[in-house]
Amino acid sequence: MVQDVEINSLDLRYESYRLRHEGAERALLCSISDYGIRDPLEGIDAKCGRILLNVFKRLRCAKKLGMGIVPYTSLGTDEVMGVINFLR
């Protein structure tokens, strides 16, 4: 289920494990500025809060555009199962 959440409520502990691609991020920034975020950010709802697992480029673009609220979908409540679901 997709819900709108505040960017500040997301735990970014896995961001450093993902590769950056400046060209793709630039193109995504243009798309988001024109059309908004079409696909939600993906993470898990753990006891400590929402942990983001995927789409860090979208998150960085949303921050650059000054968006405070983004669409988010949960892949579960367990980190291990969330990572497995993300990799599928």
PDB file of N, CA, C and O in Angstrom:
ATOM      1  N   MET A   1       0.843  -1.178   0.000  1.00  0.00           N
ATOM      2  CA  MET A   1       0.000   0.000   0.000  1.00  0.00           C
ATOM      3  C   MET A   1       0.888   1.241   0.000  1.00  0.00           C
ATOM      4  O   MET A   1       1.816   1.345   0.803  1.00  0.00           O
ATOM      5  N   VAL A   2       0.612   2.153  -0.874  1.00  0.00           N
ATOM      6  CA  VAL A   2       1.390   3.386  -0.986  1.00  0.00           C
ATOM      7  C   VAL A   2       0.824   4.424  -0.031  1.00  0.00           C
ATOM      8  O   VAL A   2      -0.388   4.622   0.053  1.00  0.00           O
ATOM      9  N   GLN A   3       1.728   5.082   0.689  1.00  0.00           N
ATOM     10  CA  GLN A   3       1.328   6.157   1.596  1.00  0.00           C
ATOM     11  C   GLN A   3       2.303   7.310   1.450  1.00  0.00           C
ATOM     12  O   GLN A   3       3.437   7.117   1.012  1.00  0.00           O
ATOM     13  N   ASP A   4       1.874   8.491   1.810  1.00  0.00           N
ATOM     14  CA  ASP A   4       2.753   9.656   1.774  1.00  0.00           C
ATOM     15  C   ASP A   4       3.423   9.798   3.137  1.00  0.00           C
ATOM     16  O   ASP A   4       2.760   9.756   4.173  1.00  0.00           O
ATOM     17  N   VAL A   5       4.765   9.968   3.124  1.00  0.00           N
ATOM     18  CA  VAL A   5       5.523  10.102   4.367  1.00  0.00           C
ATOM     19  C   VAL A   5       6.465  11.298   4.254  1.00  0.00           C
ATOM     20  O   VAL A   5       6.809  11.737   3.156  1.00  0.00           O
ATOM     21  N   GLU A   6       6.869  11.808   5.396  1.00  0.00           N
ATOM     22  CA  GLU A   6       7.850  12.890   5.422  1.00  0.00           C
ATOM     23  C   GLU A   6       9.238  12.323   5.156  1.00  0.00           C
ATOM     24  O   GLU A   6       9.583  11.248   5.645  1.00  0.00           O
ATOM     25  N   ILE A   7      10.021  13.045   4.387  1.00  0.00           N
ATOM     26  CA  ILE A   7      11.381  12.614   4.064  1.00  0.00           C
ATOM     27  C   ILE A   7      12.205  12.424   5.337  1.00  0.00           C
ATOM     28  O   ILE A   7      13.004  11.492   5.428  1.00  0.00           O
ATOM     29  N   ASN A   8      12.010  13.296   6.305  1.00  0.00           N
ATOM     30  CA  ASN A   8      12.800  13.227   7.541  1.00  0.00           C
ATOM     31  C   ASN A   8      12.511  11.988   8.372  1.00  0.00           C
ATOM     32  O   ASN A   8      13.282  11.665   9.275  1.00  0.00           O
ATOM     33  N   SER A   9      11.415  11.285   8.088  1.00  0.00           N
ATOM     34  CA  SER A   9      11.073  10.104   8.874  1.00  0.00           C
ATOM     35  C   SER A   9      11.731   8.829   8.336  1.00  0.00           C
ATOM     36  O   SER A   9      11.547   7.756   8.910  1.00  0.00           O
ATOM     37  N   LEU A  10      12.490   8.932   7.251  1.00  0.00           N
ATOM     38  CA  LEU A  10      13.104   7.762   6.632  1.00  0.00           C
ATOM     39  C   LEU A  10      14.522   7.547   7.153  1.00  0.00           C
ATOM     40  O   LEU A  10      15.312   8.486   7.244  1.00  0.00           O
ATOM     41  N   ASP A  11      14.829   6.308   7.489  1.00  0.00           N
ATOM     42  CA  ASP A  11      16.170   5.902   7.930  1.00  0.00           C
ATOM     43  C   ASP A  11      16.974   5.541   6.682  1.00  0.00           C
ATOM     44  O   ASP A  11      16.557   4.674   5.915  1.00  0.00           O
ATOM     45  N   LEU A  12      18.110   6.185   6.469  1.00  0.00           N
ATOM     46  CA  LEU A  12      18.899   6.028   5.244  1.00  0.00           C
ATOM     47  C   LEU A  12      20.153   5.187   5.455  1.00  0.00           C
ATOM     48  O   LEU A  12      21.158   5.420   4.783  1.00  0.00           O
ATOM     49  N   ARG A  13      20.126   4.235   6.349  1.00  0.00           N
ATOM     50  CA  ARG A  13      21.333   3.476   6.706  1.00  0.00           C
ATOM     51  C   ARG A  13      21.937   2.694   5.547  1.00  0.00           C
ATOM     52  O   ARG A  13      23.127   2.385   5.589  1.00  0.00           O
ATOM     53  N   TYR A  14      21.168   2.363   4.516  1.00  0.00           N
ATOM     54  CA  TYR A  14      21.699   1.579   3.398  1.00  0.00           C
ATOM     55  C   TYR A  14      22.091   2.431   2.191  1.00  0.00           C
ATOM     56  O   TYR A  14      22.487   1.888   1.160  1.00  0.00           O
ATOM     57  N   GLU A  15      21.988   3.732   2.301  1.00  0.00           N
ATOM     58  CA  GLU A  15      22.278   4.606   1.163  1.00  0.00           C
ATOM     59  C   GLU A  15      23.722   4.480   0.686  1.00  0.00           C
ATOM     60  O   GLU A  15      23.976   4.550  -0.516  1.00  0.00           O
ATOM     61  N   SER A  16      24.656   4.300   1.585  1.00  0.00           N
ATOM     62  CA  SER A  16      26.077   4.249   1.195  1.00  0.00           C
ATOM     63  C   SER A  16      26.429   2.980   0.420  1.00  0.00           C
ATOM     64  O   SER A  16      27.493   2.918  -0.195  1.00  0.00           O
ATOM     65  N   TYR A  17      25.565   1.975   0.436  1.00  0.00           N
ATOM     66  CA  TYR A  17      25.826   0.732  -0.287  1.00  0.00           C
ATOM     67  C   TYR A  17      25.399   0.805  -1.753  1.00  0.00           C
ATOM     68  O   TYR A  17      25.763  -0.063  -2.547  1.00  0.00           O
ATOM     69  N   ARG A  18      24.645   1.816  -2.109  1.00  0.00           N
ATOM     70  CA  ARG A  18      24.146   1.945  -3.472  1.00  0.00           C
ATOM     71  C   ARG A  18      25.072   2.836  -4.288  1.00  0.00           C
ATOM     72  O   ARG A  18      25.658   3.780  -3.757  1.00  0.00           O
ATOM     73  N   LEU A  19      25.203   2.537  -5.582  1.00  0.00           N
ATOM     74  CA  LEU A  19      26.058   3.306  -6.477  1.00  0.00           C
ATOM     75  C   LEU A  19      25.319   4.545  -6.969  1.00  0.00           C
ATOM     76  O   LEU A  19      24.105   4.532  -7.170  1.00  0.00           O
ATOM     77  N   ARG A  20      26.087   5.615  -7.157  1.00  0.00           N
ATOM     78  CA  ARG A  20      25.512   6.843  -7.697  1.00  0.00           C
ATOM     79  C   ARG A  20      25.809   6.925  -9.181  1.00  0.00           C
ATOM     80  O   ARG A  20      26.858   6.473  -9.639  1.00  0.00           O
ATOM     81  N   HIS A  21      24.889   7.500  -9.927  1.00  0.00           N
ATOM     82  CA  HIS A  21      25.066   7.726 -11.354  1.00  0.00           C
ATOM     83  C   HIS A  21      24.539   9.124 -11.640  1.00  0.00           C
ATOM     84  O   HIS A  21      23.330   9.345 -11.714  1.00  0.00           O
ATOM     85  N   GLU A  22      25.459  10.056 -11.799  1.00  0.00           N
ATOM     86  CA  GLU A  22      25.083  11.472 -11.927  1.00  0.00           C
ATOM     87  C   GLU A  22      24.186  11.742 -13.132  1.00  0.00           C
ATOM     88  O   GLU A  22      23.242  12.526 -13.031  1.00  0.00           O
ATOM     89  N   GLY A  23      24.466  11.108 -14.264  1.00  0.00           N
ATOM     90  CA  GLY A  23      23.647  11.322 -15.460  1.00  0.00           C
ATOM     91  C   GLY A  23      22.216  10.860 -15.268  1.00  0.00           C
ATOM     92  O   GLY A  23      21.269  11.559 -15.630  1.00  0.00           O
ATOM     93  N   ALA A  24      22.069   9.678 -14.697  1.00  0.00           N
ATOM     94  CA  ALA A  24      20.721   9.149 -14.444  1.00  0.00           C
ATOM     95  C   ALA A  24      19.989  10.010 -13.428  1.00  0.00           C
ATOM     96  O   ALA A  24      18.781  10.222 -13.539  1.00  0.00           O
ATOM     97  N   GLU A  25      20.717  10.503 -12.444  1.00  0.00           N
ATOM     98  CA  GLU A  25      20.094  11.342 -11.426  1.00  0.00           C
ATOM     99  C   GLU A  25      19.644  12.684 -12.009  1.00  0.00           C
ATOM    100  O   GLU A  25      18.600  13.213 -11.629  1.00  0.00           O
ATOM    101  N   ARG A  26      20.438  13.231 -12.935  1.00  0.00           N
ATOM    102  CA  ARG A  26      20.063  14.492 -13.590  1.00  0.00           C
ATOM    103  C   ARG A  26      18.777  14.317 -14.403  1.00  0.00           C
ATOM    104  O   ARG A  26      17.879  15.157 -14.343  1.00  0.00           O
ATOM    105  N   ALA A  27      18.697  13.217 -15.165  1.00  0.00           N
ATOM    106  CA  ALA A  27      17.500  12.948 -15.967  1.00  0.00           C
ATOM    107  C   ALA A  27      16.286  12.723 -15.066  1.00  0.00           C
ATOM    108  O   ALA A  27      15.186  13.189 -15.363  1.00  0.00           O
ATOM    109  N   LEU A  28      16.496  12.010 -13.972  1.00  0.00           N
ATOM    110  CA  LEU A  28      15.410  11.765 -13.027  1.00  0.00           C
ATOM    111  C   LEU A  28      14.937  13.065 -12.379  1.00  0.00           C
ATOM    112  O   LEU A  28      13.741  13.251 -12.160  1.00  0.00           O
ATOM    113  N   LEU A  29      15.866  13.955 -12.076  1.00  0.00           N
ATOM    114  CA  LEU A  29      15.517  15.252 -11.488  1.00  0.00           C
ATOM    115  C   LEU A  29      14.590  16.027 -12.424  1.00  0.00           C
ATOM    116  O   LEU A  29      13.605  16.617 -11.979  1.00  0.00           O
ATOM    117  N   CYS A  30      14.904  16.024 -13.714  1.00  0.00           N
ATOM    118  CA  CYS A  30      14.047  16.709 -14.691  1.00  0.00           C
ATOM    119  C   CYS A  30      12.664  16.065 -14.751  1.00  0.00           C
ATOM    120  O   CYS A  30      11.650  16.762 -14.806  1.00  0.00           O
ATOM    121  N   SER A  31      12.629  14.745 -14.742  1.00  0.00           N
ATOM    122  CA  SER A  31      11.352  14.037 -14.805  1.00  0.00           C
ATOM    123  C   SER A  31      10.494  14.306 -13.569  1.00  0.00           C
ATOM    124  O   SER A  31       9.290  14.541 -13.676  1.00  0.00           O
ATOM    125  N   ILE A  32      11.120  14.269 -12.408  1.00  0.00           N
ATOM    126  CA  ILE A  32      10.363  14.506 -11.173  1.00  0.00           C
ATOM    127  C   ILE A  32       9.880  15.943 -11.095  1.00  0.00           C
ATOM    128  O   ILE A  32       8.788  16.205 -10.592  1.00  0.00           O
ATOM    129  N   SER A  33      10.685  16.880 -11.590  1.00  0.00           N
ATOM    130  CA  SER A  33      10.241  18.278 -11.554  1.00  0.00           C
ATOM    131  C   SER A  33       9.049  18.496 -12.479  1.00  0.00           C
ATOM    132  O   SER A  33       8.203  19.348 -12.209  1.00  0.00           O
ATOM    133  N   ASP A  34       8.974  17.727 -13.574  1.00  0.00           N
ATOM    134  CA  ASP A  34       7.854  17.854 -14.512  1.00  0.00           C
ATOM    135  C   ASP A  34       6.621  17.058 -14.091  1.00  0.00           C
ATOM    136  O   ASP A  34       5.501  17.560 -14.178  1.00  0.00           O
ATOM    137  N   TYR A  35       6.821  15.823 -13.635  1.00  0.00           N
ATOM    138  CA  TYR A  35       5.705  14.910 -13.411  1.00  0.00           C
ATOM    139  C   TYR A  35       5.516  14.459 -11.969  1.00  0.00           C
ATOM    140  O   TYR A  35       4.510  13.823 -11.652  1.00  0.00           O
ATOM    141  N   GLY A  36       6.456  14.773 -11.097  1.00  0.00           N
ATOM    142  CA  GLY A  36       6.382  14.292  -9.721  1.00  0.00           C
ATOM    143  C   GLY A  36       6.953  12.888  -9.624  1.00  0.00           C
ATOM    144  O   GLY A  36       7.428  12.338 -10.617  1.00  0.00           O
ATOM    145  N   ILE A  37       6.911  12.313  -8.445  1.00  0.00           N
ATOM    146  CA  ILE A  37       7.425  10.967  -8.233  1.00  0.00           C
ATOM    147  C   ILE A  37       6.323   9.984  -8.599  1.00  0.00           C
ATOM    148  O   ILE A  37       5.286   9.924  -7.939  1.00  0.00           O
ATOM    149  N   ARG A  38       6.556   9.216  -9.653  1.00  0.00           N
ATOM    150  CA  ARG A  38       5.547   8.271 -10.146  1.00  0.00           C
ATOM    151  C   ARG A  38       5.562   6.960  -9.380  1.00  0.00           C
ATOM    152  O   ARG A  38       4.504   6.421  -9.055  1.00  0.00           O
ATOM    153  N   ASP A  39       6.749   6.440  -9.087  1.00  0.00           N
ATOM    154  CA  ASP A  39       6.881   5.172  -8.369  1.00  0.00           C
ATOM    155  C   ASP A  39       7.330   5.457  -6.948  1.00  0.00           C
ATOM    156  O   ASP A  39       8.244   6.256  -6.744  1.00  0.00           O
ATOM    157  N   PRO A  40       6.712   4.827  -5.965  1.00  0.00           N
ATOM    158  CA  PRO A  40       7.035   5.140  -4.560  1.00  0.00           C
ATOM    159  C   PRO A  40       8.417   4.642  -4.151  1.00  0.00           C
ATOM    160  O   PRO A  40       8.977   3.729  -4.758  1.00  0.00           O
ATOM    161  N   LEU A  41       8.947   5.264  -3.111  1.00  0.00           N
ATOM    162  CA  LEU A  41      10.171   4.798  -2.488  1.00  0.00           C
ATOM    163  C   LEU A  41       9.849   3.494  -1.766  1.00  0.00           C
ATOM    164  O   LEU A  41       8.727   3.303  -1.295  1.00  0.00           O
ATOM    165  N   GLU A  42      10.825   2.600  -1.677  1.00  0.00           N
ATOM    166  CA  GLU A  42      10.581   1.287  -1.089  1.00  0.00           C
ATOM    167  C   GLU A  42      11.445   1.077   0.146  1.00  0.00           C
ATOM    168  O   GLU A  42      12.638   1.379   0.150  1.00  0.00           O
ATOM    169  N   GLY A  43      10.826   0.559   1.178  1.00  0.00           N
ATOM    170  CA  GLY A  43      11.546   0.292   2.414  1.00  0.00           C
ATOM    171  C   GLY A  43      10.784  -0.697   3.273  1.00  0.00           C
ATOM    172  O   GLY A  43       9.855  -1.361   2.813  1.00  0.00           O
ATOM    173  N   ILE A  44      11.195  -0.783   4.529  1.00  0.00           N
ATOM    174  CA  ILE A  44      10.505  -1.656   5.472  1.00  0.00           C
ATOM    175  C   ILE A  44      10.052  -0.845   6.678  1.00  0.00           C
ATOM    176  O   ILE A  44      10.656   0.171   7.020  1.00  0.00           O
ATOM    177  N   ASP A  45       9.003  -1.299   7.303  1.00  0.00           N
ATOM    178  CA  ASP A  45       8.492  -0.666   8.517  1.00  0.00           C
ATOM    179  C   ASP A  45       8.992  -1.457   9.718  1.00  0.00           C
ATOM    180  O   ASP A  45       8.310  -2.357  10.207  1.00  0.00           O
ATOM    181  N   ALA A  46      10.180  -1.118  10.185  1.00  0.00           N
ATOM    182  CA  ALA A  46      10.769  -1.799  11.338  1.00  0.00           C
ATOM    183  C   ALA A  46      10.276  -1.142  12.626  1.00  0.00           C
ATOM    184  O   ALA A  46       9.616  -0.104  12.591  1.00  0.00           O
ATOM    185  N   LYS A  47      10.602  -1.754  13.753  1.00  0.00           N
ATOM    186  CA  LYS A  47      10.197  -1.200  15.054  1.00  0.00           C
ATOM    187  C   LYS A  47      10.810   0.174  15.281  1.00  0.00           C
ATOM    188  O   LYS A  47      10.198   1.033  15.916  1.00  0.00           O
ATOM    189  N   CYS A  48      12.019   0.384  14.762  1.00  0.00           N
ATOM    190  CA  CYS A  48      12.719   1.658  14.967  1.00  0.00           C
ATOM    191  C   CYS A  48      12.280   2.738  13.985  1.00  0.00           C
ATOM    192  O   CYS A  48      12.686   3.892  14.126  1.00  0.00           O
ATOM    193  N   GLY A  49      11.458   2.390  12.992  1.00  0.00           N
ATOM    194  CA  GLY A  49      10.983   3.365  12.020  1.00  0.00           C
ATOM    195  C   GLY A  49      11.047   2.817  10.609  1.00  0.00           C
ATOM    196  O   GLY A  49      11.259   1.620  10.414  1.00  0.00           O
ATOM    197  N   ARG A  50      10.868   3.673   9.633  1.00  0.00           N
ATOM    198  CA  ARG A  50      10.899   3.271   8.228  1.00  0.00           C
ATOM    199  C   ARG A  50      12.342   3.275   7.727  1.00  0.00           C
ATOM    200  O   ARG A  50      13.023   4.299   7.787  1.00  0.00           O
ATOM    201  N   ILE A  51      12.800   2.133   7.235  1.00  0.00           N
ATOM    202  CA  ILE A  51      14.164   2.012   6.716  1.00  0.00           C
ATOM    203  C   ILE A  51      14.070   1.932   5.202  1.00  0.00           C
ATOM    204  O   ILE A  51      13.461   1.007   4.665  1.00  0.00           O
ATOM    205  N   LEU A  52      14.666   2.894   4.511  1.00  0.00           N
ATOM    206  CA  LEU A  52      14.625   2.933   3.056  1.00  0.00           C
ATOM    207  C   LEU A  52      15.624   1.930   2.490  1.00  0.00           C
ATOM    208  O   LEU A  52      16.780   1.890   2.911  1.00  0.00           O
ATOM    209  N   LEU A  53      15.170   1.115   1.529  1.00  0.00           N
ATOM    210  CA  LEU A  53      16.029   0.103   0.912  1.00  0.00           C
ATOM    211  C   LEU A  53      16.366   0.415  -0.537  1.00  0.00           C
ATOM    212  O   LEU A  53      17.394  -0.038  -1.040  1.00  0.00           O
ATOM    213  N   ASN A  54      15.534   1.166  -1.204  1.00  0.00           N
ATOM    214  CA  ASN A  54      15.673   1.349  -2.645  1.00  0.00           C
ATOM    215  C   ASN A  54      15.327   2.782  -3.029  1.00  0.00           C
ATOM    216  O   ASN A  54      14.758   3.526  -2.230  1.00  0.00           O
ATOM    217  N   VAL A  55      15.663   3.154  -4.219  1.00  0.00           N
ATOM    218  CA  VAL A  55      15.330   4.425  -4.874  1.00  0.00           C
ATOM    219  C   VAL A  55      15.913   5.649  -4.165  1.00  0.00           C
ATOM    220  O   VAL A  55      15.216   6.637  -3.936  1.00  0.00           O
ATOM    221  N   PHE A  56      17.174   5.569  -3.827  1.00  0.00           N
ATOM    222  CA  PHE A  56      17.834   6.705  -3.189  1.00  0.00           C
ATOM    223  C   PHE A  56      18.016   7.865  -4.158  1.00  0.00           C
ATOM    224  O   PHE A  56      18.092   9.016  -3.729  1.00  0.00           O
ATOM    225  N   LYS A  57      18.086   7.582  -5.460  1.00  0.00           N
ATOM    226  CA  LYS A  57      18.167   8.664  -6.448  1.00  0.00           C
ATOM    227  C   LYS A  57      16.900   9.516  -6.382  1.00  0.00           C
ATOM    228  O   LYS A  57      16.971  10.745  -6.398  1.00  0.00           O
ATOM    229  N   ARG A  58      15.744   8.859  -6.308  1.00  0.00           N
ATOM    230  CA  ARG A  58      14.486   9.607  -6.205  1.00  0.00           C
ATOM    231  C   ARG A  58      14.454  10.455  -4.937  1.00  0.00           C
ATOM    232  O   ARG A  58      13.965  11.584  -4.946  1.00  0.00           O
ATOM    233  N   LEU A  59      14.973   9.906  -3.866  1.00  0.00           N
ATOM    234  CA  LEU A  59      14.999  10.643  -2.603  1.00  0.00           C
ATOM    235  C   LEU A  59      15.883  11.882  -2.715  1.00  0.00           C
ATOM    236  O   LEU A  59      15.491  12.967  -2.285  1.00  0.00           O
ATOM    237  N   ARG A  60      17.082  11.723  -3.295  1.00  0.00           N
ATOM    238  CA  ARG A  60      17.977  12.881  -3.449  1.00  0.00           C
ATOM    239  C   ARG A  60      17.354  13.939  -4.355  1.00  0.00           C
ATOM    240  O   ARG A  60      17.482  15.134  -4.090  1.00  0.00           O
ATOM    241  N   CYS A  61      16.681  13.509  -5.422  1.00  0.00           N
ATOM    242  CA  CYS A  61      16.011  14.456  -6.320  1.00  0.00           C
ATOM    243  C   CYS A  61      14.884  15.188  -5.587  1.00  0.00           C
ATOM    244  O   CYS A  61      14.719  16.398  -5.743  1.00  0.00           O
ATOM    245  N   ALA A  62      14.123  14.457  -4.797  1.00  0.00           N
ATOM    246  CA  ALA A  62      13.032  15.083  -4.039  1.00  0.00           C
ATOM    247  C   ALA A  62      13.586  16.131  -3.085  1.00  0.00           C
ATOM    248  O   ALA A  62      12.995  17.200  -2.930  1.00  0.00           O
ATOM    249  N   LYS A  63      14.718  15.839  -2.441  1.00  0.00           N
ATOM    250  CA  LYS A  63      15.337  16.806  -1.536  1.00  0.00           C
ATOM    251  C   LYS A  63      15.800  18.041  -2.294  1.00  0.00           C
ATOM    252  O   LYS A  63      15.611  19.165  -1.830  1.00  0.00           O
ATOM    253  N   LYS A  64      16.418  17.834  -3.480  1.00  0.00           N
ATOM    254  CA  LYS A  64      16.883  18.974  -4.281  1.00  0.00           C
ATOM    255  C   LYS A  64      15.724  19.863  -4.719  1.00  0.00           C
ATOM    256  O   LYS A  64      15.881  21.077  -4.847  1.00  0.00           O
ATOM    257  N   LEU A  65      14.556  19.255  -4.949  1.00  0.00           N
ATOM    258  CA  LEU A  65      13.379  20.008  -5.381  1.00  0.00           C
ATOM    259  C   LEU A  65      12.579  20.580  -4.216  1.00  0.00           C
ATOM    260  O   LEU A  65      11.558  21.235  -4.420  1.00  0.00           O
ATOM    261  N   GLY A  66      13.046  20.330  -2.996  1.00  0.00           N
ATOM    262  CA  GLY A  66      12.392  20.887  -1.826  1.00  0.00           C
ATOM    263  C   GLY A  66      11.115  20.173  -1.416  1.00  0.00           C
ATOM    264  O   GLY A  66      10.280  20.743  -0.714  1.00  0.00           O
ATOM    265  N   MET A  67      10.962  18.942  -1.847  1.00  0.00           N
ATOM    266  CA  MET A  67       9.778  18.166  -1.473  1.00  0.00           C
ATOM    267  C   MET A  67       9.956  17.671  -0.044  1.00  0.00           C
ATOM    268  O   MET A  67      11.020  17.161   0.305  1.00  0.00           O
ATOM    269  N   GLY A  68       8.952  17.812   0.767  1.00  0.00           N
ATOM    270  CA  GLY A  68       9.019  17.345   2.144  1.00  0.00           C
ATOM    271  C   GLY A  68       8.302  16.020   2.357  1.00  0.00           C
ATOM    272  O   GLY A  68       8.570  15.297   3.317  1.00  0.00           O
ATOM    273  N   ILE A  69       7.377  15.713   1.434  1.00  0.00           N
ATOM    274  CA  ILE A  69       6.578  14.494   1.543  1.00  0.00           C
ATOM    275  C   ILE A  69       6.714  13.716   0.235  1.00  0.00           C
ATOM    276  O   ILE A  69       6.632  14.284  -0.854  1.00  0.00           O
ATOM    277  N   VAL A  70       6.923  12.401   0.365  1.00  0.00           N
ATOM    278  CA  VAL A  70       7.116  11.539  -0.800  1.00  0.00           C
ATOM    279  C   VAL A  70       6.249  10.290  -0.672  1.00  0.00           C
ATOM    280  O   VAL A  70       5.887   9.903   0.439  1.00  0.00           O
ATOM    281  N   PRO A  71       5.907   9.646  -1.809  1.00  0.00           N
ATOM    282  CA  PRO A  71       5.179   8.377  -1.728  1.00  0.00           C
ATOM    283  C   PRO A  71       6.119   7.266  -1.276  1.00  0.00           C
ATOM    284  O   PRO A  71       7.290   7.238  -1.654  1.00  0.00           O
ATOM    285  N   TYR A  72       5.599   6.358  -0.470  1.00  0.00           N
ATOM    286  CA  TYR A  72       6.404   5.293   0.129  1.00  0.00           C
ATOM    287  C   TYR A  72       5.571   4.026   0.199  1.00  0.00           C
ATOM    288  O   TYR A  72       4.375   4.069   0.487  1.00  0.00           O
ATOM    289  N   THR A  73       6.216   2.897  -0.066  1.00  0.00           N
ATOM    290  CA  THR A  73       5.556   1.609   0.093  1.00  0.00           C
ATOM    291  C   THR A  73       6.450   0.700   0.919  1.00  0.00           C
ATOM    292  O   THR A  73       7.674   0.715   0.786  1.00  0.00           O
ATOM    293  N   SER A  74       5.820  -0.086   1.769  1.00  0.00           N
ATOM    294  CA  SER A  74       6.550  -0.988   2.653  1.00  0.00           C
ATOM    295  C   SER A  74       6.662  -2.366   2.023  1.00  0.00           C
ATOM    296  O   SER A  74       5.701  -2.887   1.455  1.00  0.00           O
ATOM    297  N   LEU A  75       7.863  -2.954   2.133  1.00  0.00           N
ATOM    298  CA  LEU A  75       8.104  -4.312   1.654  1.00  0.00           C
ATOM    299  C   LEU A  75       7.994  -5.328   2.779  1.00  0.00           C
ATOM    300  O   LEU A  75       8.335  -6.495   2.590  1.00  0.00           O
ATOM    301  N   GLY A  76       7.525  -4.903   3.944  1.00  0.00           N
ATOM    302  CA  GLY A  76       7.370  -5.790   5.088  1.00  0.00           C
ATOM    303  C   GLY A  76       7.878  -5.136   6.361  1.00  0.00           C
ATOM    304  O   GLY A  76       8.109  -3.928   6.410  1.00  0.00           O
ATOM    305  N   THR A  77       8.048  -5.959   7.391  1.00  0.00           N
ATOM    306  CA  THR A  77       8.522  -5.441   8.679  1.00  0.00           C
ATOM    307  C   THR A  77       9.873  -6.022   9.077  1.00  0.00           C
ATOM    308  O   THR A  77      10.470  -5.585  10.060  1.00  0.00           O
ATOM    309  N   ASP A  78      10.353  -6.992   8.331  1.00  0.00           N
ATOM    310  CA  ASP A  78      11.619  -7.642   8.645  1.00  0.00           C
ATOM    311  C   ASP A  78      12.683  -7.189   7.639  1.00  0.00           C
ATOM    312  O   ASP A  78      12.454  -7.235   6.431  1.00  0.00           O
ATOM    313  N   GLU A  79      13.851  -6.750   8.139  1.00  0.00           N
ATOM    314  CA  GLU A  79      14.899  -6.252   7.248  1.00  0.00           C
ATOM    315  C   GLU A  79      15.362  -7.300   6.247  1.00  0.00           C
ATOM    316  O   GLU A  79      15.497  -7.004   5.060  1.00  0.00           O
ATOM    317  N   VAL A  80      15.604  -8.507   6.708  1.00  0.00           N
ATOM    318  CA  VAL A  80      16.105  -9.557   5.822  1.00  0.00           C
ATOM    319  C   VAL A  80      15.099  -9.860   4.717  1.00  0.00           C
ATOM    320  O   VAL A  80      15.465  -9.917   3.543  1.00  0.00           O
ATOM    321  N   MET A  81      13.857 -10.052   5.078  1.00  0.00           N
ATOM    322  CA  MET A  81      12.823 -10.335   4.080  1.00  0.00           C
ATOM    323  C   MET A  81      12.590  -9.136   3.164  1.00  0.00           C
ATOM    324  O   MET A  81      12.293  -9.307   1.981  1.00  0.00           O
ATOM    325  N   GLY A  82      12.724  -7.928   3.701  1.00  0.00           N
ATOM    326  CA  GLY A  82      12.590  -6.730   2.881  1.00  0.00           C
ATOM    327  C   GLY A  82      13.671  -6.656   1.824  1.00  0.00           C
ATOM    328  O   GLY A  82      13.389  -6.302   0.679  1.00  0.00           O
ATOM    329  N   VAL A  83      14.899  -6.982   2.181  1.00  0.00           N
ATOM    330  CA  VAL A  83      16.007  -6.984   1.225  1.00  0.00           C
ATOM    331  C   VAL A  83      15.770  -8.066   0.166  1.00  0.00           C
ATOM    332  O   VAL A  83      16.000  -7.834  -1.020  1.00  0.00           O
ATOM    333  N   ILE A  84      15.315  -9.235   0.590  1.00  0.00           N
ATOM    334  CA  ILE A  84      15.026 -10.311  -0.370  1.00  0.00           C
ATOM    335  C   ILE A  84      13.922  -9.891  -1.332  1.00  0.00           C
ATOM    336  O   ILE A  84      14.034 -10.121  -2.536  1.00  0.00           O
ATOM    337  N   ASN A  85      12.865  -9.284  -0.823  1.00  0.00           N
ATOM    338  CA  ASN A  85      11.778  -8.801  -1.688  1.00  0.00           C
ATOM    339  C   ASN A  85      12.277  -7.744  -2.655  1.00  0.00           C
ATOM    340  O   ASN A  85      11.873  -7.713  -3.817  1.00  0.00           O
ATOM    341  N   PHE A  86      13.156  -6.878  -2.173  1.00  0.00           N
ATOM    342  CA  PHE A  86      13.729  -5.825  -3.028  1.00  0.00           C
ATOM    343  C   PHE A  86      14.558  -6.440  -4.148  1.00  0.00           C
ATOM    344  O   PHE A  86      14.490  -5.972  -5.285  1.00  0.00           O
ATOM    345  N   LEU A  87      15.332  -7.468  -3.855  1.00  0.00           N
ATOM    346  CA  LEU A  87      16.201  -8.088  -4.861  1.00  0.00           C
ATOM    347  C   LEU A  87      15.431  -8.879  -5.909  1.00  0.00           C
ATOM    348  O   LEU A  87      15.936  -9.106  -7.009  1.00  0.00           O
ATOM    349  N   ARG A  88      14.233  -9.294  -5.584  1.00  0.00           N
ATOM    350  CA  ARG A  88      13.412 -10.023  -6.570  1.00  0.00           C
ATOM    351  C   ARG A  88      13.010  -9.075  -7.615  1.00  0.00           C
ATOM    352  O   ARG A  88      12.313  -9.453  -8.556  1.00  0.00           O
TER     353      ARG A  88
END
